[in-house]
Amino acid sequence: MTLTNKIFIAMAAGIAVGTLGNFLQPALHGSQWVSLLETYFFFGALEIVGKVFIASLKVLVVPLVFVSLVCGTASLGGHNRRMGVMAGKTIALYLLTTAIAISIALTLALIIEPGAGNTYQSTSEYQSAEPPALKQVLVNIFPSNPVKAMAEGNMLQVIVFAILFGVAISRAREYGERIAGAFSALNEIIMEMVKILMQLAPYGVFCLLAKIFYATGFSLIAQLLLYFLTVMMALIIHATIIYTSLLAFIAKLNPLVFLKRIRPVMMFGFATASSNATMPVTLEVAEEKLGVKNSVASFTIPLGATINMDGTAIMQGVATVFIAQAYQVDISLAGYLTVILTATLASIGAAGVPGVGLITLALVLQQVGLPVEGIALIVGVDRLLDMMRTAVNVTGDSAVSCLVAKSEGALDEEIFYGRTLEQK
Ligand code: ASP
């Protein structure tokens, strides 16, 4: 059985066990079984294995991004203009897909009106964290201390430092060649580490999902059903129509093959709710299953995990309309344009970790004068939506990576269509 199938089965089993536990909870309420089950199983063994699994993915992120991007940049052999062109295309595509995503979300939400006609009650407290100021976001891209950037896992700073290092390698002649050799050996080793840890994925995914589905309040979904379904529908439209059309019409690639190949990436995104933690898998799949050359994948994938969040922008678009309707505030057309702009820019400053989309939502709401407390209305169902939107975020990263690779002549279609794999 392939690893992808194993992960899929683990995912389904995790969801089933967690949901079953969740439904049995009220029936067994008060009995000692519930507390035993909770303490030792769901919030004990499963939580421990789940956390260890996430840590084992996260531990690879900084070394992987640094080493792989140094290799990628160094391999461009001093053609720095190519790097500039590639960076320009990548950033433009990331911003464009995010703007399309949020426009779909706003349009759907305005048609469906998920927040109209009801007076919603806050189901939980929401303490809004201070969203980052956009000016600071730009300044923060540039590191003042590379060790600090790595220690804090500040991806954009690590990316900037790695590019500088790689460019310097390619200009340092024989000294550079020596170091480039060492880096490509290191890169191979880290990719092997990714493969070893991926073998653990079925267990990790099972534990994460069983615990989350056990702890999720399904009754909240019923109350917020329209909101939930609107976000879901926009996510599905974006993933199945927008990415596939871009791949088919611009890159002339078969989108169904793409969707099949990136299944593990989507599943990791769903289970971890973190683009960052999924990055080792996204990079591995981009290079080894989609055929994107390291020089492109090592740049587009880490950058995408940090600045490209189409799924998050979709949630923010629907949430803004929902909160405006629930509080009966009218947002003008200019307001909606502000939402598109702010949500697109906000995704640049937010790292790909669970729940960050809600923090930057505060920024979007503030920009259009909506009450930030409105977030409390939707926080109850956010974890599940976070999982779904992260799956879309990482799909977007992979799609843009293919588009850029194709346009740069850096996509190996033999690998994309699985010809070399099947022959092996
Ligand atoms: N969890 C998302 C990600 O990592 C970000 C978010 O929407 O909260 O991509």
Residues whose N, C-alpha, C, O or C-beta is under 5 A from the ligand:
A	BS01	LIG	A273 S274 S275 N276 T312 A351 G352 V353 P354 G355 V356 G357 L358 D386 T390 N393
